[in-house]
Amino acid sequence: MSDTTTGPVSDKKFVPAVLLCFFLGSLGIHRFYLGKVGTGILMLITLGGLGIWTIIDFVRLIIGSMKDKNGLPLRH
């Protein structure tokens, strides 16, 4: 898979973020990985919005719309 993004790219990688979301998404670990500590804590407290928030984040990661804390796309 080639990186088709132009411009700056995050130092955070796509695959670890997806795996963290899949296996530990209800704890918000993928949010902590991306540097989004505040929403990571909220996910931890609410158990990923009872799973709904986790599913939304997983889909956003897969389609590439979720970015790191600086708004940069994830590295592939």
C-alpha positions as CSV (number, residue, x, y, z in Angstrom):
1,M,0.0,0.0,0.0
2,S,1.6,3.3,-1.0
3,D,1.2,6.5,0.8
4,T,-0.9,8.8,-1.5
5,T,-1.1,11.6,1.0
6,T,0.7,14.8,0.1
7,G,2.1,17.1,2.8
8,P,3.0,16.4,6.4
9,V,2.1,13.0,7.8
10,S,1.9,11.9,11.5
11,D,4.6,9.8,13.1
12,K,1.8,7.5,14.4
13,K,1.1,4.5,12.2
14,F,-2.2,3.2,10.8
15,V,-1.9,-0.5,11.7
16,P,-1.1,-0.1,15.4
17,A,-4.0,2.4,15.7
18,V,-6.4,0.0,14.1
19,L,-5.3,-3.0,16.2
20,L,-5.4,-1.0,19.4
21,C,-8.9,0.1,18.5
22,F,-10.1,-3.4,17.6
23,F,-8.7,-5.1,20.7
24,L,-8.7,-2.3,23.3
25,G,-11.1,0.2,21.8
26,S,-13.5,0.2,24.7
27,L,-10.7,1.4,26.9
28,G,-9.7,4.2,24.5
29,I,-6.2,3.0,24.1
30,H,-6.0,4.0,20.5
31,R,-6.9,7.5,21.4
32,F,-4.0,7.7,23.9
33,Y,-1.8,6.3,21.1
34,L,-2.9,9.1,18.8
35,G,-2.2,11.7,21.5
36,K,-5.8,12.5,22.2
37,V,-5.6,12.0,26.0
38,G,-8.8,13.9,26.9
39,T,-11.1,11.9,24.7
40,G,-9.1,8.8,25.7
41,I,-10.0,9.4,29.3
42,L,-13.7,9.9,28.4
43,M,-13.7,6.6,26.4
44,L,-12.1,4.9,29.4
45,I,-14.8,6.2,31.8
46,T,-17.7,5.4,29.4
47,L,-16.2,2.1,28.1
48,G,-16.1,3.5,24.6
49,G,-19.5,5.1,24.8
50,L,-20.8,1.6,25.6
51,G,-19.2,0.3,22.4
52,I,-20.8,2.8,20.0
53,W,-17.9,5.3,20.1
54,T,-15.5,2.4,19.6
55,I,-17.3,1.2,16.5
56,I,-17.4,4.8,15.1
57,D,-13.6,5.2,15.7
58,F,-12.8,1.9,14.1
59,V,-14.7,2.8,11.0
60,R,-13.1,6.3,10.9
61,L,-9.6,4.7,11.2
62,I,-10.3,2.2,8.4
63,I,-11.6,4.9,6.0
64,G,-8.8,7.2,7.0
65,S,-10.8,10.1,8.4
66,M,-9.3,9.9,11.9
67,K,-6.2,12.0,12.5
68,D,-3.6,12.4,15.3
69,K,-3.8,15.1,17.9
70,N,-2.1,17.6,15.5
71,G,-4.7,16.9,12.7
72,L,-2.2,15.0,10.6
73,P,-3.1,11.8,8.7
74,L,-1.7,8.5,10.0
75,R,1.3,7.0,8.3
76,H,0.7,3.8,6.3
